[in-house]
Amino acid sequence: MSILTKISVVIMVVASLVASVVFFNMATMPENYRQWYEQERQAYKNLEARCNELAAALGRKNQALTAERETLQSQLADVRAERDAASNKASELAVKLGQAQNNIGIITTKLTDVEKTLDAQRATNESLSEELQGAYERLNKAREDKALLADNLKEAEKRIDLLQKNLRLAQRQREDQKAELEHLNTKIRDLERRVPGAVAAAETEPIAPPGIAGTITAVEGNLASANVGSAHGVKDGMMLIVYRGDQFVGHLKVEEVEVNESAGMVVNKRLDPIQGDRITSSTSLNTVN
């Protein structure tokens, strides 16, 4: 039942009630019923006019409600369409969400594997770092050993050079001694033939010129080398004085001469010669100091 029908029923009920009241009054009306009848008739007209106005208003209201209902139905249809679209969208989102969750699970698994790989790589890197540190330490130690070996090699080369010089000096001295011995034996045999028991005069050694001064640069036993040579007037066979401060050490008998270096045997020793001892050709140490 529509709202307009309900309003019409209400109006009819009200009109019936009014008519019943009118009929009741007419049945019980007084003698001046004519006046009363006009009054009631006018009231009924007024009521009828009011009912017509209400009916017209009700019609307008019903039209407005009909238009509003149609609008609401259109809006409801739009809302239902939107709801259906949203439901479809929700289904699609649910599918995508499921796929995303699966992807998240896969990524989580891969991330766990990557973390395990990183942990293993980190442990390997730490081990390699320790090995590298050890290698650096060994390398530094090897460098230090190499430097020490280089120093030792230089010292050994110096000693070998000195030994080679000393060996040459010793060989030369031996040859000189053999030659001198042979010469002396020859002289002795000659003197024995001429004058039994005679002694030959010794050959003199080269005289060192004054002004020669230098330093012992290396010592090996009784063999020594000095930093003066032929450029300073040193000659083979010269006897140079070796001293330390005011102390007499011995004589250096020169047996090998180079331009700026000489070497020979330390004889007439009072002290063992050492590197840094001074040598001179002067007989007075005070003149050299």
Residue, then its C-alpha position, 0 to 999 in steps of 0.5 A: m500500500s502506497i503512502l498516497t493510499k494511506i493518506s486517502v484512507v485517513i482523509m475518508v475516515v476523518a470525513s466519515l467522522v465529521a459527517s457522523v457528527v453532522f448527522f448526529n447534530m442534525a438529529t438533535m438540532p434545536e429549532n433554529y437548525r437553519q442557522w446551525y445547518e449553515q454554520e455546519r455546512q460552511a465548516y464542512k466546506n472549510l474542512e473539505a477545502r482543507c482536505n483538498e489542500l491536504a490532498a494536493a499537498l499530499g500529491r505534491k509530497n508523493q510526487a517528491l517522494t516518488a522522485e526521491r525514491e527514483t533518485l534513491q533507487s538510481q543511487l542504490a543501483d550505483v552503490r550496488a554497482e560500486r559494491d560489485a566493482a569493489s567486490n571484484k576489486a577486492s577479489e583481485l586484490a585478494v589474489k594479488l595479496g596471495q601472490a604477494q605473500n607467496n613472493i614474500g615467502i620466496i624472497t624471505t627464503k632467498l634472503t635467508d639463503v643470502e644471509k647464510t651465504l654472507d655469514a659464510q663469506r664473512a667467516t671466509n673473509e675473516s679467515l683470509s684477513e687473518e691469513l693476510q695479516g700473517a702473510y704481511e707479518r711474514l713478509n715484514k719479517a722476510r724483509e727484515d731478514k733480507a735487510l739483515l742478510a744484505d748487511n751480512l752479505k756486505e760485511a761478508e763481501k768486505r771480509i771476503d775481499l779482505l781475505q782475498k787481499n790477505l791471501r794475495l798478500a800471504q801468497r806474495q809474502r810466501e813467494d817473497q820469503k821463498a825467493e828471499l830464502e833462496h837468495l839468502n841460501t845462495k849468498i850463504r853458499d857463496l860466502e861459505r865458499r869464499v869465507p867460512g862463517a861470514v854473514a851477508a849484509a841484509e838488504t835495506e827496505p825502501i825508506a818511507p817519505p815523511g808526511i804519510a798518514g792514514t788509518i787502518t780500515a780492516v784487520e784480519g789476524n796480522l794482516a791489515s789494510a790502510n787508506v793510503g796508497s801509491a798516490h800518497g807515496v806508499k811503495d811495496g816493502m815500506m815499513l809504516i808505524v801503527y799507533r793508537g793514541d800514544q801507544f805503539v802498536g807495531h809496524l805495517k810492512v806494505e806488501e800490496v799497493e794500489v792508488n788509494e789503498s795498501a795492505g800488508m803484514v803487521v810485524n814487531k807487534r806490541l798490541d793487536p791492531i784494530q780498525g781505526d788505528r793510525i799509521t804514519s811514516s814519521t818516527s815521532l808520533n807527536t809530529v803526526n798527532 
